[in-house]
Amino acid sequence: MSIHLALYQPDIPQNTGAAIRMSACLGLSLDIIEPCGFLWDSRKIRQSAMDYYDQASIARHSSWNRFLEAYQGKQRIILLTTKTETNYTDFTFQKGDILLAGSESAGVPQNVHDIVDERLTIHMHGVARSMNVINASAMIVGEALRQINKDERQ
């Protein structure tokens, strides 16, 4: 897999389903960092992900610490956040990067901000604060894949 998308304690099962579909369609690994803000009902998650669930590469981590045990120091963890000035279009992505999106209601706590390798944002128009987490993730995933695929073609 060229990159990972990680969801930190997602609140909305439909967004998780959309992330599963996107991951399956684009060949991403998807990491779910629990606890989720909803009951993980496999039947409902499969329904939300439509017929893409079995095509996706999904790893569930029981906590932030378990996620770190799997990846910290091995791959760059890049936080997608509104709390930075670094625009995602000004960043150079690498194969293996993990794009970490916070929960819909609260983002991520400060200790996560403190430990990630980079923090990226999408500059908003006017007074808008943020986009839907999966829409924002899709934009940044698209740019990351564009860069990585361009590098691989050269």
C-alpha positions as CSV (number, residue, x, y, z in Angstrom):
1,M,0.0,0.0,0.0
2,S,1.4,3.4,-0.9
3,I,-0.2,5.3,2.0
4,H,-2.4,4.8,5.0
5,L,-5.5,6.7,6.1
6,A,-6.0,6.5,9.9
7,L,-9.2,7.6,11.7
8,Y,-8.7,8.7,15.3
9,Q,-11.8,7.6,17.3
10,P,-14.3,8.3,14.6
11,D,-17.8,9.4,15.7
12,I,-19.9,8.8,12.7
13,P,-20.3,5.3,11.2
14,Q,-21.3,6.6,7.8
15,N,-18.0,8.5,7.6
16,T,-16.2,5.3,8.5
17,G,-18.1,3.5,5.8
18,A,-17.1,6.2,3.3
19,A,-13.4,5.8,4.4
20,I,-13.6,2.1,3.9
21,R,-15.0,2.6,0.3
22,M,-12.3,5.2,-0.5
23,S,-9.6,3.0,0.9
24,A,-10.8,0.0,-1.1
25,C,-11.1,2.0,-4.3
26,L,-7.7,3.8,-4.0
27,G,-5.7,0.9,-2.6
28,L,-5.1,2.5,0.8
29,S,-4.6,0.8,4.1
30,L,-7.2,2.0,6.6
31,D,-6.5,2.2,10.3
32,I,-9.3,2.7,12.8
33,I,-8.1,3.9,16.2
34,E,-10.6,3.1,18.9
35,P,-12.7,3.7,20.9
36,C,-15.2,4.7,18.2
37,G,-18.0,7.1,19.1
38,F,-20.4,4.4,18.0
39,L,-20.9,0.7,18.5
40,W,-18.9,-1.2,16.0
41,D,-21.6,-3.4,14.5
42,S,-20.0,-5.3,11.7
43,R,-23.3,-5.7,9.8
44,K,-24.0,-1.9,9.9
45,I,-20.4,-1.0,9.0
46,R,-20.5,-3.5,6.1
47,Q,-23.8,-1.9,5.0
48,S,-22.3,1.6,5.2
49,A,-19.2,0.5,3.3
50,M,-21.5,-1.3,0.7
51,D,-19.7,-4.1,-1.0
52,Y,-16.3,-2.6,-0.5
53,Y,-15.7,-3.9,3.0
54,D,-14.0,-7.1,1.9
55,Q,-11.9,-5.3,-0.6
56,A,-10.4,-2.9,2.0
57,S,-7.3,-3.4,4.1
58,I,-8.5,-2.5,7.6
59,A,-6.6,-2.6,10.8
60,R,-8.4,-1.8,14.1
61,H,-6.3,-0.6,17.0
62,S,-7.8,-0.7,20.5
63,S,-6.1,2.6,21.5
64,W,-3.8,5.3,20.4
65,N,-0.9,3.6,22.2
66,R,-1.6,0.3,20.3
67,F,-1.5,2.3,17.0
68,L,1.8,3.9,18.0
69,E,3.3,0.5,18.8
70,A,2.5,-0.5,15.3
71,Y,3.8,2.5,13.4
72,Q,5.8,5.1,15.4
73,G,9.3,5.4,14.2
74,K,8.6,3.2,11.2
75,Q,6.4,5.5,9.1
76,R,5.6,9.2,9.2
77,I,2.4,10.1,10.9
78,I,0.9,13.2,9.4
79,L,-2.0,14.9,11.2
80,L,-4.8,16.5,9.1
81,T,-5.9,19.4,11.3
82,T,-7.3,22.9,11.3
83,K,-4.7,23.8,14.0
84,T,-1.7,24.6,11.7
85,E,-0.7,26.9,9.0
86,T,1.0,24.3,6.8
87,N,-1.1,23.8,3.7
88,Y,-1.3,20.3,2.4
89,T,-0.4,21.5,-1.1
90,D,3.0,22.8,0.2
91,F,4.0,19.4,1.6
92,T,6.0,16.6,0.0
93,F,4.4,13.2,0.7
94,Q,6.2,10.0,0.7
95,K,5.2,6.4,0.1
96,G,4.2,4.8,3.4
97,D,2.9,8.1,5.0
98,I,0.0,7.7,7.4
99,L,-2.6,10.5,7.0
100,L,-4.3,10.8,10.4
101,A,-7.7,12.4,10.6
102,G,-9.3,13.3,14.0
103,S,-12.7,12.5,15.2
104,E,-15.6,14.5,13.8
105,S,-16.5,16.1,17.1
106,A,-13.2,16.8,18.8
107,G,-10.3,16.3,16.4
108,V,-7.4,14.8,18.4
109,P,-6.0,15.7,21.9
110,Q,-2.9,17.8,22.4
111,N,-0.7,14.7,23.1
112,V,-1.4,13.5,19.6
113,H,-0.5,16.9,18.1
114,D,2.7,16.8,20.1
115,I,3.9,13.4,18.8
116,V,3.0,13.4,15.1
117,D,5.7,14.1,12.5
118,E,3.8,16.8,10.6
119,R,0.6,18.7,10.7
120,L,-1.3,19.8,7.6
121,T,-4.4,21.8,6.8
122,I,-6.7,22.8,4.0
123,H,-7.0,26.6,3.9
124,M,-10.6,27.5,4.2
125,H,-12.5,30.2,2.3
126,G,-13.8,33.1,4.3
127,V,-14.8,32.3,7.9
128,A,-15.4,28.6,7.2
129,R,-13.8,26.4,10.0
130,S,-13.6,22.9,8.6
131,M,-15.0,20.4,6.1
132,N,-16.4,16.9,6.6
133,V,-13.5,14.7,7.7
134,I,-13.8,12.3,4.9
135,N,-14.1,15.0,2.2
136,A,-11.0,16.7,3.6
137,S,-9.2,13.4,3.8
138,A,-10.1,12.6,0.2
139,M,-8.6,15.9,-1.0
140,I,-5.3,15.3,0.9
141,V,-5.2,11.6,-0.1
142,G,-5.6,12.7,-3.7
143,E,-2.7,15.1,-3.5
144,A,-0.5,12.5,-1.7
145,L,-1.3,9.9,-4.4
146,R,-0.7,12.4,-7.2
147,Q,2.8,13.2,-5.8
148,I,3.7,9.6,-5.1
149,N,2.5,8.3,-8.4
150,K,4.3,11.1,-10.2
151,D,7.5,10.2,-8.5
152,E,7.1,6.5,-9.4
153,R,6.5,7.3,-13.1
154,Q,9.7,9.3,-13.3
